Amino acid sequence: MTSQLSKQENLKYANPKKLAELGRSVADRLNVHPQVQWLESPHVQFFVHQNFLSDSDCAMLIDMIEANSQPSNLYKGTEREGYRTSDSCNVDIADPDIRRIDDSICDLMGLPNTHSEILQGQRYKAGQEFKDHHDFFHESEPYWKFEATNGGQRTWTAMVYLNEPEEGGATAFPQLEYQVEPRKGMLLTWNNMGLDGRPNLNTLHAGTPVIKGTKYIITKWFRFNRWKGRWFD
């Protein structure tokens, strides 16, 4: 099955040359930030910022997630039983605290808010997980025709851990043989594209099962073009 877009059309929504330039720009910005640490992988542009969010912001976001979460979903046609068992919600973008947090992530990355999706809150109770997946869009999938015109390819992912479950819940990158343990307030970010500006298969990752307690995170995805604020169904 194809994306039903021509090669020339795809360049409007996922141009490797421009995506490579974008990746270098964000990485250069993060590399000179005094509070950002480069996770030294030759395969992925990968960074962390400890204590990015305060305890009070983490608590506020957890309350929002608790109040609004629904079972997480997958794109139509890609559903697999037991593959994503967490709960999710989009936070209230009209809330001034959410706008402040949203802007702080964009400022850190040097990317415009107009090119980012709404912050998504996620909750993982004991036993819940999100198995191996990529955040970038597979251009051979039926959903790509919609997402291409809805903002184009996903570029960077920014994730903030809001708490530390008692056991389990790491973010695992099996291709890198590496996993990140949740730390309260820590932001983890990576480029979903490779240095060549094409989807990086090494960004395969999973939210591993929580064994004890509950894990809360927020995730923000950035796009190649302006995000139009519409969702595929």
PLY file of the C-alpha trace (Angstrom):
ply
format ascii 1.0
element vertex 233
property float x
property float y
property float z
element edge 232
property int vertex1
property int vertex2
end_header
0.00 0.00 0.00
1.37 3.47 -0.86
0.88 6.89 0.63
-0.93 7.98 -2.59
1.33 11.03 -2.71
3.90 11.62 -5.42
7.58 11.96 -4.64
7.34 15.69 -5.35
4.33 16.05 -3.05
6.14 14.20 -0.26
8.97 16.74 -0.40
6.49 19.41 0.75
5.85 17.43 3.91
9.09 15.55 4.58
12.04 17.14 2.78
15.22 15.27 3.89
17.56 18.19 3.20
15.50 20.63 5.23
14.84 18.07 7.97
18.59 17.46 8.29
19.17 21.22 8.61
16.45 21.43 11.26
18.01 18.56 13.20
21.41 20.25 13.21
19.90 23.56 14.32
18.07 22.06 17.31
21.04 19.88 18.30
23.39 22.88 18.16
21.03 24.84 20.40
20.74 22.02 22.93
24.47 21.33 22.95
25.28 24.82 24.21
22.53 24.88 26.85
24.17 24.67 30.29
21.48 22.42 31.76
21.13 20.02 28.85
23.12 16.80 28.69
23.88 15.02 25.41
23.37 11.28 25.66
26.37 10.16 23.70
24.84 7.99 21.01
26.26 7.96 17.47
22.90 6.73 16.20
20.35 9.27 17.54
20.41 12.96 18.50
19.40 12.43 22.09
19.34 14.86 25.09
18.08 15.23 28.67
17.36 18.24 30.88
17.13 17.38 34.58
14.56 19.26 36.71
12.98 20.89 33.68
9.61 21.08 35.46
9.07 22.01 39.09
7.37 19.72 41.59
4.30 21.98 41.57
4.02 21.87 37.78
4.36 18.08 37.83
1.60 17.82 40.44
-0.68 20.15 38.45
-0.20 18.12 35.27
-0.81 14.83 37.08
-4.12 16.22 38.37
-5.12 17.19 34.82
-4.21 13.76 33.49
-6.16 12.03 36.26
-9.22 14.15 35.51
-9.26 13.75 31.73
-7.56 10.51 30.65
-9.20 8.03 28.32
-7.78 4.77 26.93
-4.92 5.51 24.53
-5.49 4.72 20.88
-3.58 3.85 17.73
-4.14 4.84 14.12
-7.00 3.04 12.43
-5.59 0.02 10.67
-2.55 -0.25 12.95
-4.36 -1.45 16.05
-2.94 -4.50 17.82
-4.40 -6.06 20.94
-2.39 -5.20 24.04
0.04 -2.98 22.13
-0.80 0.35 23.78
-2.61 -0.08 27.06
-1.98 3.31 28.70
-4.44 6.19 29.17
-4.02 9.58 27.50
-5.47 13.06 27.22
-4.75 16.36 25.51
-4.28 19.06 28.13
-6.22 22.32 28.12
-4.27 24.72 25.89
-6.34 27.65 27.19
-4.92 27.18 30.69
-2.20 29.81 31.31
0.02 27.32 33.15
-0.19 24.92 30.21
0.69 27.75 27.81
3.69 28.62 29.98
4.93 25.02 30.04
4.24 24.59 26.35
6.19 27.75 25.52
9.10 26.68 27.73
9.49 23.43 25.77
9.36 25.28 22.44
11.90 27.82 23.69
14.26 25.08 24.84
14.10 23.41 21.43
14.14 26.63 19.42
11.09 25.42 17.51
7.87 27.39 16.91
4.75 26.48 18.82
2.85 26.65 15.54
4.79 23.57 14.39
3.97 21.50 17.46
1.07 19.34 18.50
-0.94 19.84 21.68
0.77 18.50 24.78
-0.46 14.98 25.47
-0.62 13.65 29.00
-0.19 9.92 29.53
-0.78 7.61 32.48
0.60 4.10 32.91
-0.83 2.05 35.75
0.72 -1.23 36.90
0.90 -3.60 33.94
0.28 -0.93 31.31
2.74 -0.28 28.48
3.30 0.99 24.96
5.28 -1.58 23.01
8.02 -0.82 20.47
7.05 1.97 18.09
8.37 4.99 16.20
7.09 8.53 16.68
7.77 9.46 13.06
5.14 8.72 10.45
5.67 5.78 8.13
5.01 7.25 4.71
3.75 3.91 3.37
0.85 3.83 5.85
-2.68 4.97 4.89
-2.63 7.66 7.60
0.30 9.47 5.95
-1.84 11.19 3.32
-3.77 12.88 6.11
-0.81 13.62 8.37
1.27 14.96 5.48
-1.18 17.82 4.98
-1.81 18.15 8.73
1.71 19.36 9.46
3.97 16.88 7.75
6.53 14.58 9.27
7.18 14.50 13.00
10.64 15.86 13.72
11.54 16.03 17.42
9.87 14.40 20.42
10.00 16.05 23.85
8.86 14.02 26.86
8.77 15.04 30.52
8.46 12.56 33.39
6.09 13.87 36.06
6.87 11.29 38.73
8.83 8.13 39.47
6.84 4.90 39.68
7.97 2.52 42.38
9.15 -0.02 39.82
9.26 -0.31 36.02
8.11 2.18 33.40
11.44 2.92 31.72
11.57 4.30 28.19
13.52 1.64 26.31
15.34 2.04 23.00
15.99 -1.56 21.90
18.06 -0.67 18.83
20.41 1.30 21.08
20.33 -1.28 23.91
19.58 1.63 26.21
16.77 2.70 28.48
15.90 5.85 30.39
14.54 5.51 33.91
11.83 8.02 34.90
13.04 10.96 36.96
10.58 13.49 38.24
10.68 16.72 36.22
13.25 15.42 33.69
12.80 16.22 30.00
13.99 13.70 27.43
14.15 14.73 23.79
15.31 13.13 20.57
15.26 13.71 16.83
13.07 11.21 15.01
15.08 11.86 11.84
18.62 10.73 11.15
21.51 13.01 10.20
20.41 12.55 6.58
16.96 13.95 7.37
15.19 10.65 6.81
13.21 8.64 9.40
15.65 7.12 11.86
14.78 3.49 12.61
17.09 3.63 15.64
14.50 5.79 17.43
12.35 2.70 17.99
11.24 2.91 21.62
8.77 1.54 24.13
7.12 2.58 27.35
7.96 -0.57 29.29
5.37 -2.00 31.68
4.98 -0.34 35.06
5.47 -3.05 37.67
4.49 -1.11 40.77
2.89 2.31 41.13
1.81 4.65 38.32
3.84 6.60 35.74
2.78 10.01 34.44
4.38 11.83 31.51
3.65 14.60 29.05
4.75 14.36 25.42
5.07 17.00 22.73
5.67 16.22 19.07
7.01 18.77 16.62
6.18 18.81 12.90
8.03 19.76 9.73
5.32 22.26 8.77
2.68 24.20 10.67
0.40 21.83 12.56
-3.25 22.35 11.63
-4.71 21.08 14.87
-6.71 18.29 13.34
-6.66 14.61 14.33
-6.91 11.57 12.11
-9.65 9.03 12.83
0 1
1 2
2 3
3 4
4 5
5 6
6 7
7 8
8 9
9 10
10 11
11 12
12 13
13 14
14 15
15 16
16 17
17 18
18 19
19 20
20 21
21 22
22 23
23 24
24 25
25 26
26 27
27 28
28 29
29 30
30 31
31 32
32 33
33 34
34 35
35 36
36 37
37 38
38 39
39 40
40 41
41 42
42 43
43 44
44 45
45 46
46 47
47 48
48 49
49 50
50 51
51 52
52 53
53 54
54 55
55 56
56 57
57 58
58 59
59 60
60 61
61 62
62 63
63 64
64 65
65 66
66 67
67 68
68 69
69 70
70 71
71 72
72 73
73 74
74 75
75 76
76 77
77 78
78 79
79 80
80 81
81 82
82 83
83 84
84 85
85 86
86 87
87 88
88 89
89 90
90 91
91 92
92 93
93 94
94 95
95 96
96 97
97 98
98 99
99 100
100 101
101 102
102 103
103 104
104 105
105 106
106 107
107 108
108 109
109 110
110 111
111 112
112 113
113 114
114 115
115 116
116 117
117 118
118 119
119 120
120 121
121 122
122 123
123 124
124 125
125 126
126 127
127 128
128 129
129 130
130 131
131 132
132 133
133 134
134 135
135 136
136 137
137 138
138 139
139 140
140 141
141 142
142 143
143 144
144 145
145 146
146 147
147 148
148 149
149 150
150 151
151 152
152 153
153 154
154 155
155 156
156 157
157 158
158 159
159 160
160 161
161 162
162 163
163 164
164 165
165 166
166 167
167 168
168 169
169 170
170 171
171 172
172 173
173 174
174 175
175 176
176 177
177 178
178 179
179 180
180 181
181 182
182 183
183 184
184 185
185 186
186 187
187 188
188 189
189 190
190 191
191 192
192 193
193 194
194 195
195 196
196 197
197 198
198 199
199 200
200 201
201 202
202 203
203 204
204 205
205 206
206 207
207 208
208 209
209 210
210 211
211 212
212 213
213 214
214 215
215 216
216 217
217 218
218 219
219 220
220 221
221 222
222 223
223 224
224 225
225 226
226 227
227 228
228 229
229 230
230 231
231 232
